[in-house]
Amino acid sequence: MAVIAVVDYDMGNLHSVCKGLEKAGATPKITATPKVIEQADAVVLPGVGAFDPAVQHIRARGLEAPIRAAIASGKPFLGICLGLQILFESSEEGTQPGLGIIKGKVRRFRPEADITIPHMGWNQLQIAQPKSVMWEHLPPQPWVYFVHSYYVDPTDPSIRAATITHGSQTITAAIARDNLMAVQFHPEKSSNIGLQILSNFVSQVWTRVAA
């Protein structure tokens, strides 16, 4: 049985994420314990809220090193929403350094007359990495659900797995590099498309466990 550690640092909607993973056939385990993260077959880092409190909570709980180790180990890793943003070096939302696992910055949407901030609701993905396991069994331009005022701007554009357009701005909606995947949208709130994305992640976990 594959166990997926869902990292608890007091900044995530853990229940809905776990329900989505369970529907996808996984056994999620909510944890703030480094040993559990180390022993898990995969790790999910969810997050809702502001950048500075998130990284402060992670460091206060001694979770930065286990998160880094999990990614370095090659086990499947999925960041969701704020769990994507804190992987970056810094954010315009705060002053705390991010984890710096991905080079780049988190930026605020530029105000425009015809857009709302926060960006809230359904938007259509433009897939940039069509061969990524995240997008298996999905239509070419799937609709997913967003709630955010900030977006990631990676230094290396090749890690962009998908983008969206909000107003005149095209921004990164997902990244993928080796075993690391992270999305700005909420798969657990994205109906059947989101469930398929979580199922794709779980399938990757099972493949690694069986190898």
N, C-alpha and C positions, 0 to 999 in steps of 0.2 A: 504493500500500500504506500503510495507516494504521499509524503507530508509536505505541505506548502506553509512556510512560516509567514504570517501576516504581521508585519512589524507594528507594534503599538507604542506610539510616542505621544499620545494624547492629542493627535491632530488629524484623525481620520475617521471616516464613516465606515468603521470596521464591519459592522453587521451586514450592510448591503454588499460589500465586497466579498465577504465570506459566503453569503447566500449565492452570489453569482458563481463563485468557485465550486461550491457544492453542486449546483445545477450542472456545472461542466464536468462533474465526476471526480473532483479532487477532495482531499481531506485537509482543509485549512486549519491552522493552529495559531490563534492570536497570541503574541508573545512580546515581552520586553526583555527577554533573557538571552544574552549572547550565545550561550551553549545551545539553546534550541535553534537559533538561527544557523549556527555552525552545523548542526546535525540534520537540518531539514534538506529535503531534496530540491527545493526551490524557494525563492523568497519574493514576496510582494510587499512593496512599500507604497501604501496609499497616503493620502493627505488632503486635508481641507483646512484653509485658513491662511495665515500670514507667514512669510518667509522667515523672519527673525525668530519668532517663538519656536518654529519648527526645528531649525538647526540647533537652537539652544536646548530644546527638550532632548533631541537626539544625543547631543554631547553630554548633557547632564546624566543621562541614563547609560552612558558608556556604550552606545550603539553605533558610533561612527566606524570604529575598527571592524566589528562584525559585518557591517554592510559592505565595507571595502573588501573584506576577505571573501564574502559570498560572491561578489562580482568577479574577483580575481580567480576564484576557484573554478569558474566555468559553469557553475550551476545556473539554470534559468532564473532570471531576475526581471521583475516587472514593476516599474514605477507608475503611479497613477496620479495625475493632476499635480498637487503640490509635491508629491513623491517624485515627479519628473524634475520640477524646478530646483529642488534642493540638491540635486546631483551636480548642478552647475557651480561656477566659481563665485558668483555674486548676483545680487538682484537690485534693481532700482527701487524695489519695495522697502528695502531695509539697509542696514549697515553691516550685518554679520557676514562673515565669509561662508559660502556654501561648502559642500563637501568636495567640490573641485574634481570629481570623477570624470566629468565631461567639461572640456574647455569651452568657455563662452559665458554669456550673461543673460539674466532674466530681465526683460524690458517691459515697460508699460505701453499699452496701446496709445498711439497718437490720437488726440481728440479730432473727430471729423463731424461735420454737420449731420450726416445721415447714418451714423453708427451709434450703438448703445455700448456703454462701458459700465459695469462688466458685460463682456460678451456672454450672453446666456441664451441657451436654446440649441436647436439642431443646426448642424452645418455639414457640408458635404466634403469628404476627404478627397484630396488629389494625391493618389498614391505615388510616391517617389521611389520606393523599393518594392517593385511588384513581386519579387521572389522571396520577400520576407515571410516567415511562417505566420506572422500576425494576420496576414491578409488572405490566408487560404480559405477557400469556399465562400468568399465574399463577392458581391457585385463590384464592378470597376470603380465606382465612386460612391461608397457607402455613406449613409447619414449617421452621425453620432452626436451625443449630447455634451455640451460644454457649459461650464460656469467658471469664468476667470476674467481678471483684469490685467494680467501679466502673461507674457509668453516667452519661451526660451529662444535664444539666438545663438546657436552653436558656431564656434569658430570654424569647424570643419563641416562644410555643407553636405558632405557625402554621408553623414550619419542620419540625415533627415529621411525618415521612412514615409512621412506624409505631411502635406501642408493643407491649410485652408485659407480662404479669402474672407476678410471681414472689412467691409468698406473697400478702400483702395489698398489695404494692407494684406500681403500674403505672409503668413507666419507658419512656423513649425508646429505641427500638431502631434507628431510622434517621431521618436528616434529609435534606431536599432543599430547595434554594433556587437557582433559576436553573440554572446549569451545575454547581453543587456538589451532590454526593450523598455520603453517608457512612453506614456501617452499623456497629452494634456486633457483630453476628454475623459468622460466617466463611462467606461464600458459597462459597469454595473447598472447604469441608468439608460443605456442605449439599446434597450429592447433586444430583439433577436440578433442584430448585428453585434452588439456588445457581448452577448452570450457566446457567439461564435468566436470572437476574438479571445475571450477567456478560455474557451474550449481548445483553441489553437495553442495557447500557452500551456494548458494542462497536457495536451498531446505531446508537446516538446519535452515536458517533464517525464512523462511515461517512457518516451523514447530513450531518454538519457538513463533512467533507472534500469531499463531492460538491457541496455548495452553492456 
